[in-house]
Amino acid sequence: MTVHVTMLVSSLPEGFPADERTVSYEDSDDVTFTYTVLDGGALRVNKNRETGAAIVYGPAAWESVQGDLP
């Protein structure tokens, strides 16, 4: 399932449109995304379980997340 991360307005660069604060990681035929909330509140978006590739957001950067857990 696609993962959608909504960023906190306070974490966006100055002038960034607040209505564009959702970042989406879209699944495709050979790529799947899941997410994990780590101890301390950091959010890790995982790309393909086999590769271990990830994007990490600090706890002060994100507000909400939707998608599949691993």
MMTF fields as JSON, N, C-alpha, C and O atoms, coordinates in Angstrom:
{
  "mmtfVersion": "1.0.0",
  "mmtfProducer": "UNKNOWN",
  "numBonds": 279,
  "numAtoms": 280,
  "numGroups": 70,
  "numChains": 1,
  "numModels": 1,
  "chainsPerModel": [1],
  "groupsPerChain": [70],
  "chainIdList": ["A"],
  "bondAtomList": [4, 2, 8, 6, 12, 10, 16, 14, 20, 18, 24, 22, 28, 26, 32, 30, 36, 34, 40, 38, 44, 42, 48, 46, 52, 50, 56, 54, 60, 58, 64, 62, 68, 66, 72, 70, 76, 74, 80, 78, 84, 82, 88, 86, 92, 90, 96, 94, 100, 98, 104, 102, 108, 106, 112, 110, 116, 114, 120, 118, 124, 122, 128, 126, 132, 130, 136, 134, 140, 138, 144, 142, 148, 146, 152, 150, 156, 154, 160, 158, 164, 162, 168, 166, 172, 170, 176, 174, 180, 178, 184, 182, 188, 186, 192, 190, 196, 194, 200, 198, 204, 202, 208, 206, 212, 210, 216, 214, 220, 218, 224, 222, 228, 226, 232, 230, 236, 234, 240, 238, 244, 242, 248, 246, 252, 250, 256, 254, 260, 258, 264, 262, 268, 266, 272, 270, 276, 274],
  "bondOrderList": [1, 1, 1, 1, 1, 1, 1, 1, 1, 1, 1, 1, 1, 1, 1, 1, 1, 1, 1, 1, 1, 1, 1, 1, 1, 1, 1, 1, 1, 1, 1, 1, 1, 1, 1, 1, 1, 1, 1, 1, 1, 1, 1, 1, 1, 1, 1, 1, 1, 1, 1, 1, 1, 1, 1, 1, 1, 1, 1, 1, 1, 1, 1, 1, 1, 1, 1, 1, 1],
  "groupList": [{"groupName": "MET", "atomNameList": ["N", "CA", "C", "O"], "elementList": ["N", "C", "C", "O"], "formalChargeList": [0, 0, 0, 0], "bondAtomList": [1, 0, 2, 1, 3, 2], "bondOrderList": [1, 1, 2], "singleLetterCode": "M", "chemCompType": "L-PEPTIDE LINKING"}, {"groupName": "THR", "atomNameList": ["N", "CA", "C", "O"], "elementList": ["N", "C", "C", "O"], "formalChargeList": [0, 0, 0, 0], "bondAtomList": [1, 0, 2, 1, 3, 2], "bondOrderList": [1, 1, 2], "singleLetterCode": "T", "chemCompType": "L-PEPTIDE LINKING"}, {"groupName": "VAL", "atomNameList": ["N", "CA", "C", "O"], "elementList": ["N", "C", "C", "O"], "formalChargeList": [0, 0, 0, 0], "bondAtomList": [1, 0, 2, 1, 3, 2], "bondOrderList": [1, 1, 2], "singleLetterCode": "V", "chemCompType": "L-PEPTIDE LINKING"}, {"groupName": "HIS", "atomNameList": ["N", "CA", "C", "O"], "elementList": ["N", "C", "C", "O"], "formalChargeList": [0, 0, 0, 0], "bondAtomList": [1, 0, 2, 1, 3, 2], "bondOrderList": [1, 1, 2], "singleLetterCode": "H", "chemCompType": "L-PEPTIDE LINKING"}, {"groupName": "LEU", "atomNameList": ["N", "CA", "C", "O"], "elementList": ["N", "C", "C", "O"], "formalChargeList": [0, 0, 0, 0], "bondAtomList": [1, 0, 2, 1, 3, 2], "bondOrderList": [1, 1, 2], "singleLetterCode": "L", "chemCompType": "L-PEPTIDE LINKING"}, {"groupName": "SER", "atomNameList": ["N", "CA", "C", "O"], "elementList": ["N", "C", "C", "O"], "formalChargeList": [0, 0, 0, 0], "bondAtomList": [1, 0, 2, 1, 3, 2], "bondOrderList": [1, 1, 2], "singleLetterCode": "S", "chemCompType": "L-PEPTIDE LINKING"}, {"groupName": "PRO", "atomNameList": ["N", "CA", "C", "O"], "elementList": ["N", "C", "C", "O"], "formalChargeList": [0, 0, 0, 0], "bondAtomList": [1, 0, 2, 1, 3, 2], "bondOrderList": [1, 1, 2], "singleLetterCode": "P", "chemCompType": "L-PEPTIDE LINKING"}, {"groupName": "GLU", "atomNameList": ["N", "CA", "C", "O"], "elementList": ["N", "C", "C", "O"], "formalChargeList": [0, 0, 0, 0], "bondAtomList": [1, 0, 2, 1, 3, 2], "bondOrderList": [1, 1, 2], "singleLetterCode": "E", "chemCompType": "L-PEPTIDE LINKING"}, {"groupName": "GLY", "atomNameList": ["N", "CA", "C", "O"], "elementList": ["N", "C", "C", "O"], "formalChargeList": [0, 0, 0, 0], "bondAtomList": [1, 0, 2, 1, 3, 2], "bondOrderList": [1, 1, 2], "singleLetterCode": "G", "chemCompType": "PEPTIDE LINKING"}, {"groupName": "PHE", "atomNameList": ["N", "CA", "C", "O"], "elementList": ["N", "C", "C", "O"], "formalChargeList": [0, 0, 0, 0], "bondAtomList": [1, 0, 2, 1, 3, 2], "bondOrderList": [1, 1, 2], "singleLetterCode": "F", "chemCompType": "L-PEPTIDE LINKING"}, {"groupName": "ALA", "atomNameList": ["N", "CA", "C", "O"], "elementList": ["N", "C", "C", "O"], "formalChargeList": [0, 0, 0, 0], "bondAtomList": [1, 0, 2, 1, 3, 2], "bondOrderList": [1, 1, 2], "singleLetterCode": "A", "chemCompType": "L-PEPTIDE LINKING"}, {"groupName": "ASP", "atomNameList": ["N", "CA", "C", "O"], "elementList": ["N", "C", "C", "O"], "formalChargeList": [0, 0, 0, 0], "bondAtomList": [1, 0, 2, 1, 3, 2], "bondOrderList": [1, 1, 2], "singleLetterCode": "D", "chemCompType": "L-PEPTIDE LINKING"}, {"groupName": "ARG", "atomNameList": ["N", "CA", "C", "O"], "elementList": ["N", "C", "C", "O"], "formalChargeList": [0, 0, 0, 0], "bondAtomList": [1, 0, 2, 1, 3, 2], "bondOrderList": [1, 1, 2], "singleLetterCode": "R", "chemCompType": "L-PEPTIDE LINKING"}, {"groupName": "TYR", "atomNameList": ["N", "CA", "C", "O"], "elementList": ["N", "C", "C", "O"], "formalChargeList": [0, 0, 0, 0], "bondAtomList": [1, 0, 2, 1, 3, 2], "bondOrderList": [1, 1, 2], "singleLetterCode": "Y", "chemCompType": "L-PEPTIDE LINKING"}, {"groupName": "ASN", "atomNameList": ["N", "CA", "C", "O"], "elementList": ["N", "C", "C", "O"], "formalChargeList": [0, 0, 0, 0], "bondAtomList": [1, 0, 2, 1, 3, 2], "bondOrderList": [1, 1, 2], "singleLetterCode": "N", "chemCompType": "L-PEPTIDE LINKING"}, {"groupName": "LYS", "atomNameList": ["N", "CA", "C", "O"], "elementList": ["N", "C", "C", "O"], "formalChargeList": [0, 0, 0, 0], "bondAtomList": [1, 0, 2, 1, 3, 2], "bondOrderList": [1, 1, 2], "singleLetterCode": "K", "chemCompType": "L-PEPTIDE LINKING"}, {"groupName": "ILE", "atomNameList": ["N", "CA", "C", "O"], "elementList": ["N", "C", "C", "O"], "formalChargeList": [0, 0, 0, 0], "bondAtomList": [1, 0, 2, 1, 3, 2], "bondOrderList": [1, 1, 2], "singleLetterCode": "I", "chemCompType": "L-PEPTIDE LINKING"}, {"groupName": "TRP", "atomNameList": ["N", "CA", "C", "O"], "elementList": ["N", "C", "C", "O"], "formalChargeList": [0, 0, 0, 0], "bondAtomList": [1, 0, 2, 1, 3, 2], "bondOrderList": [1, 1, 2], "singleLetterCode": "W", "chemCompType": "L-PEPTIDE LINKING"}, {"groupName": "GLN", "atomNameList": ["N", "CA", "C", "O"], "elementList": ["N", "C", "C", "O"], "formalChargeList": [0, 0, 0, 0], "bondAtomList": [1, 0, 2, 1, 3, 2], "bondOrderList": [1, 1, 2], "singleLetterCode": "Q", "chemCompType": "L-PEPTIDE LINKING"}],
  "groupTypeList": [0, 1, 2, 3, 2, 1, 0, 4, 2, 5, 5, 4, 6, 7, 8, 9, 6, 10, 11, 7, 12, 1, 2, 5, 13, 7, 11, 5, 11, 11, 2, 1, 9, 1, 13, 1, 2, 4, 11, 8, 8, 10, 4, 12, 2, 14, 15, 14, 12, 7, 1, 8, 10, 10, 16, 2, 13, 8, 6, 10, 10, 17, 7, 5, 2, 18, 8, 11, 4, 6],
  "groupIdList": [1, 2, 3, 4, 5, 6, 7, 8, 9, 10, 11, 12, 13, 14, 15, 16, 17, 18, 19, 20, 21, 22, 23, 24, 25, 26, 27, 28, 29, 30, 31, 32, 33, 34, 35, 36, 37, 38, 39, 40, 41, 42, 43, 44, 45, 46, 47, 48, 49, 50, 51, 52, 53, 54, 55, 56, 57, 58, 59, 60, 61, 62, 63, 64, 65, 66, 67, 68, 69, 70],
  "secStructList": [7, 7, 3, 3, 3, 3, 3, 7, 4, 4, 4, 1, 7, 6, 6, 7, 7, 4, 4, 4, 7, 3, 3, 3, 3, 7, 7, 7, 1, 1, 7, 7, 3, 3, 3, 3, 3, 7, 6, 6, 1, 7, 3, 3, 3, 3, 3, 7, 6, 6, 6, 7, 3, 3, 3, 3, 3, 7, 6, 6, 6, 3, 3, 3, 3, 3, 1, 7, 7, 7],
  "xCoordList": [0.84, 0.0, 0.885, 1.969, 0.446, 1.123, 1.173, 0.236, 2.263, 2.402, 2.296, 2.953, 1.457, 1.273, 1.735, 1.247, 2.675, 3.203, 2.798, 3.112, 2.1, 1.746, 2.755, 2.9, 3.442, 4.485, 3.868, 2.832, 4.513, 4.104, 4.421, 5.484, 3.515, 3.731, 5.025, 5.757, 5.312, 6.511, 7.808, 8.873, 7.739, 8.949, 9.222, 10.263, 8.296, 8.44, 9.317, 9.334, 10.041, 10.832, 9.927, 8.768, 10.458, 9.69, 9.187, 9.94, 7.924, 7.336, 6.773, 6.143, 6.984, 6.46, 4.949, 4.469, 4.19, 2.722, 2.225, 2.471, 1.528, 1.038, 0.07, -0.044, -0.624, -1.57, -0.872, -1.533, 0.453, 1.223, 2.147, 3.215, 1.74, 2.625, 2.515, 3.148, 1.738, 1.664, 2.628, 2.572, 3.513, 4.474, 3.957, 3.643, 3.864, 3.349, 4.434, 5.177, 4.516, 5.418, 4.523, 3.86, 4.508, 3.568, 4.14, 5.257, 3.37, 3.744, 3.686, 2.923, 4.498, 4.446, 4.613, 4.577, 4.793, 4.892, 6.029, 5.869, 7.181, 8.344, 8.791, 9.829, 8.017, 8.367, 7.157, 6.048, 7.389, 6.339, 6.88, 8.06, 6.014, 6.389, 5.568, 4.369, 6.219, 5.571, 6.192, 7.131, 5.664, 6.26, 6.355, 5.64, 7.252, 7.451, 7.677, 8.435, 7.019, 7.303, 8.307, 8.033, 9.464, 10.558, 10.436, 9.693, 11.166, 11.235, 11.666, 12.566, 11.06, 11.397, 10.548, 10.625, 9.729, 8.804, 9.271, 8.537, 10.473, 10.918, 10.084, 9.651, 9.869, 9.095, 10.034, 10.766, 10.009, 10.829, 9.893, 9.021, 10.078, 9.34, 10.267, 11.349, 9.824, 10.63, 10.289, 9.118, 11.32, 11.137, 11.573, 12.732, 10.669, 10.932, 11.589, 12.669, 10.959, 11.472, 12.844, 13.631, 13.147, 14.416, 15.603, 16.685, 15.427, 16.558, 16.908, 18.065, 15.932, 16.178, 16.328, 16.63, 16.124, 16.219, 15.113, 13.999, 15.433, 14.455, 14.673, 15.761, 13.605, 13.633, 13.202, 12.212, 13.911, 13.588, 13.245, 13.961, 12.135, 11.704, 11.806, 11.35, 12.394, 12.472, 11.09, 10.159, 10.95, 9.635, 9.03, 7.811, 9.831, 9.312, 8.97, 8.576, 9.113, 8.894, 7.537, 7.003, 6.975, 5.747, 4.589, 4.77, 3.388, 2.163, 1.343, 0.838, 1.207, 0.425, 0.948, 1.67, 0.566, 0.994, -0.146, -0.873, -0.285, -1.261, -0.557, 0.306, -0.915, -0.33, -0.24, -0.935, 0.627, 0.778, 1.963, 3.03, 1.742, 2.838, 3.533, 2.91, 4.829, 5.516, 4.956, 5.421],
  "yCoordList": [-1.178, 0.0, 1.241, 1.237, 2.243, 3.527, 4.079, 3.893, 4.756, 5.403, 6.909, 7.477, 7.555, 9.006, 9.577, 9.175, 10.511, 11.161, 12.624, 13.332, 13.081, 14.489, 15.158, 14.79, 16.142, 16.849, 17.923, 18.499, 18.184, 19.298, 20.604, 20.739, 21.554, 22.837, 23.474, 24.08, 23.343, 23.961, 23.35, 23.946, 22.165, 21.526, 21.879, 21.512, 22.585, 22.933, 24.171, 25.04, 24.256, 25.46, 26.686, 26.568, 27.841, 29.078, 29.234, 29.05, 29.572, 29.771, 28.513, 28.59, 27.346, 26.093, 26.087, 26.375, 25.768, 25.786, 24.728, 23.535, 25.174, 24.263, 23.221, 22.13, 23.536, 22.579, 21.484, 20.577, 21.56, 20.527, 19.771, 19.31, 19.646, 19.049, 17.54, 16.954, 16.892, 15.436, 14.872, 15.224, 13.988, 13.314, 11.9, 11.2, 11.471, 10.134, 9.274, 9.715, 8.047, 7.038, 5.992, 5.216, 5.976, 5.162, 3.785, 3.673, 2.731, 1.378, 1.245, 1.944, 0.343, 0.0, -1.518, -2.22, -2.016, -3.465, -4.095, -5.19, -3.423, -4.02, -3.272, -3.597, -2.271, -1.488, -1.423, -1.108, -1.725, -1.573, -0.77, -0.861, 0.006, 0.829, 0.437, 0.179, 0.395, 0.215, 1.254, 1.955, 1.346, 2.282, 1.665, 0.717, 2.219, 1.802, 3.064, 3.945, 3.151, 4.229, 3.68, 2.698, 4.314, 3.846, 4.403, 5.355, 3.807, 4.347, 5.796, 6.126, 6.648, 8.066, 8.855, 10.083, 8.171, 8.857, 9.095, 9.689, 8.652, 8.801, 7.882, 6.81, 8.308, 7.54, 7.043, 7.827, 5.732, 5.153, 4.628, 3.803, 5.109, 4.604, 3.603, 3.957, 2.351, 1.249, 1.003, 0.95, 0.853, 0.529, -0.911, -1.249, -1.751, -3.174, -3.831, -3.421, -4.807, -5.478, -6.096, -6.177, -6.535, -7.212, -6.256, -6.632, -5.027, -4.114, -3.389, -3.027, -3.176, -2.457, -0.951, -0.242, -0.451, 0.983, 1.696, 1.187, 2.874, 3.584, 5.082, 5.569, 5.79, 7.23, 7.451, 6.861, 8.282, 8.485, 9.953, 10.853, 10.174, 11.507, 11.587, 10.681, 12.65, 12.856, 13.091, 13.445, 12.895, 13.022, 14.42, 14.561, 15.439, 16.801, 17.176, 18.313, 16.247, 16.56, 16.104, 16.71, 15.053, 14.496, 14.564, 14.542, 14.648, 14.772, 13.492, 13.054, 12.887, 11.657, 10.819, 11.306, 9.539, 8.622, 7.639, 7.244, 7.256, 6.251, 5.269, 5.658, 4.019, 3.006, 1.676, 1.446, 0.795, -0.542, -0.61, -0.052, -1.306, -1.649, -2.887, -3.66, -3.086, -4.286, -5.58, -6.665],
  "zCoordList": [0.0, 0.0, 0.0, 0.584, -0.62, -0.615, 0.807, 1.583, 1.144, 2.45, 2.251, 1.378, 3.07, 3.038, 4.368, 5.425, 4.318, 5.514, 5.475, 4.518, 6.509, 6.618, 7.542, 8.707, 6.995, 7.733, 8.631, 8.299, 9.767, 10.609, 9.891, 9.285, 9.955, 9.291, 9.795, 9.014, 11.088, 11.66, 11.135, 11.296, 10.507, 9.982, 8.521, 7.976, 7.892, 6.476, 6.309, 7.181, 5.205, 4.944, 4.802, 4.406, 5.123, 4.994, 3.565, 2.608, 3.429, 2.118, 1.484, 0.43, 2.103, 1.552, 1.738, 2.835, 0.7, 0.811, 1.797, 1.618, 2.831, 3.869, 3.309, 3.867, 2.222, 1.652, 0.837, 0.331, 0.708, -0.004, 0.955, 0.554, 2.206, 3.207, 3.326, 4.205, 2.477, 2.484, 1.447, 0.269, 1.908, 1.041, 0.818, 1.781, -0.433, -0.751, -1.365, -2.243, -0.895, -1.442, -2.093, -1.405, -3.424, -4.201, -4.514, -5.02, -4.211, -4.606, -6.126, -6.793, -6.659, -8.082, -8.188, -7.178, -9.394, -9.592, -8.805, -8.264, -8.73, -8.067, -6.814, -6.239, -6.384, -5.196, -4.273, -4.703, -3.0, -2.002, -0.825, -0.486, -0.216, 0.926, 2.142, 2.036, 3.295, 4.583, 5.52, 5.145, 6.731, 7.682, 9.061, 9.387, 9.866, 11.247, 12.071, 11.667, 13.23, 14.168, 15.17, 15.861, 15.244, 16.085, 17.505, 17.741, 18.443, 19.796, 19.711, 18.937, 20.47, 20.433, 19.455, 19.428, 18.643, 17.75, 16.338, 15.547, 15.985, 14.598, 13.699, 14.122, 12.476, 11.501, 10.414, 9.81, 10.167, 9.1, 8.019, 8.291, 6.792, 5.63, 4.947, 4.481, 4.898, 4.359, 2.895, 2.519, 2.077, 0.657, 0.452, 0.692, 0.016, -0.226, 0.994, 1.418, 1.53, 2.733, 2.524, 3.467, 1.307, 1.045, 1.055, 1.506, 0.568, 0.424, 1.709, 1.921, 2.56, 3.784, 3.594, 4.554, 2.383, 2.142, 2.917, 3.039, 3.436, 4.248, 4.186, 3.879, 4.488, 4.679, 6.114, 6.546, 6.873, 8.282, 8.522, 8.083, 9.228, 9.637, 11.146, 11.843, 11.665, 13.104, 13.692, 12.969, 15.003, 15.637, 15.537, 15.639, 15.344, 15.235, 13.799, 13.542, 12.858, 11.445, 10.921, 9.992, 11.497, 10.914, 11.902, 13.119, 11.322, 12.111, 12.082, 13.115, 10.9, 10.785, 9.634, 8.764, 9.647, 8.594, 8.325, 9.237, 7.066, 6.647, 5.73, 4.943, 5.825, 4.957, 5.681, 6.671, 5.177, 5.74, 6.699, 6.443, 7.804, 8.696, 8.124, 7.397, 8.445, 7.906, 8.484, 8.136]
}
